[in-house]
Amino acid sequence: MSTCGATLKHAHGVAVCDLPPGHGQEEQHGALCEHCVDNDPDYGDPSDRLRWDNDGESWVGGGSRDC
């Protein structure tokens, strides 16, 4: 499946938006932290998703930028 591919730098590296390409301009980018997925069995709930604005920089919530 093809994804948007927008990125966000955070404590564990770079998150890559996993939403489909061309998702709505009003919709924020979102992804799970791959490091946490691989290392924390309790991580992965929808509320853990990192969310960031279309500028690719502004973390707006979900999970923690320090995940």
C-alpha positions as CSV (number, residue, x, y, z in Angstrom):
1,M,0.0,0.0,0.0
2,S,1.3,3.4,-0.9
3,T,1.4,6.1,1.8
4,C,1.6,9.9,2.0
5,G,5.3,9.7,3.2
6,A,5.4,13.0,5.0
7,T,7.8,12.9,7.9
8,L,8.1,14.1,11.5
9,K,11.4,14.2,13.5
10,H,10.9,13.0,17.1
11,A,12.8,11.4,20.0
12,H,13.1,8.0,18.3
13,G,14.0,9.1,14.8
14,V,11.6,10.0,12.1
15,A,7.9,9.0,11.8
16,V,6.5,8.6,8.3
17,C,2.9,9.3,7.7
18,D,1.0,6.1,6.9
19,L,-2.1,7.7,5.6
20,P,-2.9,7.3,1.8
21,P,-1.3,9.7,-0.6
22,G,-3.5,12.8,-1.1
23,H,-5.4,12.5,2.1
24,G,-7.5,15.6,2.8
25,Q,-5.7,18.9,3.3
26,E,-7.6,19.4,6.5
27,E,-6.5,16.0,7.8
28,Q,-3.3,16.0,9.9
29,H,-0.5,13.5,9.1
30,G,-0.3,10.5,11.4
31,A,1.8,7.5,12.2
32,L,2.9,5.1,15.0
33,C,6.5,5.3,16.2
34,E,8.3,2.3,14.7
35,H,10.7,2.1,17.6
36,C,7.9,1.8,20.1
37,V,5.9,-0.6,18.0
38,D,9.0,-2.9,17.9
39,N,9.9,-2.5,21.6
40,D,6.7,-1.9,23.7
41,P,4.0,-4.6,23.6
42,D,1.5,-2.1,25.0
43,Y,2.1,0.5,22.3
44,G,-0.1,0.6,19.2
45,D,-3.5,1.9,20.5
46,P,-5.0,4.6,18.1
47,S,-4.4,7.2,20.9
48,D,-0.6,6.4,20.6
49,R,-0.5,7.7,17.0
50,L,1.7,10.8,16.5
51,R,-0.1,13.5,14.7
52,W,1.4,16.5,12.9
53,D,0.3,19.4,10.8
54,N,0.6,19.7,7.0
55,D,3.8,21.8,7.5
56,G,5.6,18.6,8.5
57,E,7.0,20.1,11.7
58,S,4.2,21.0,14.1
59,W,3.5,18.1,16.4
60,V,-0.2,18.5,17.4
61,G,-0.8,15.5,19.7
62,G,-1.3,11.9,20.1
63,G,1.3,9.7,21.6
64,S,4.3,11.7,22.7
65,R,7.0,13.4,20.7
66,D,9.3,11.9,23.3
67,C,7.8,8.4,22.9
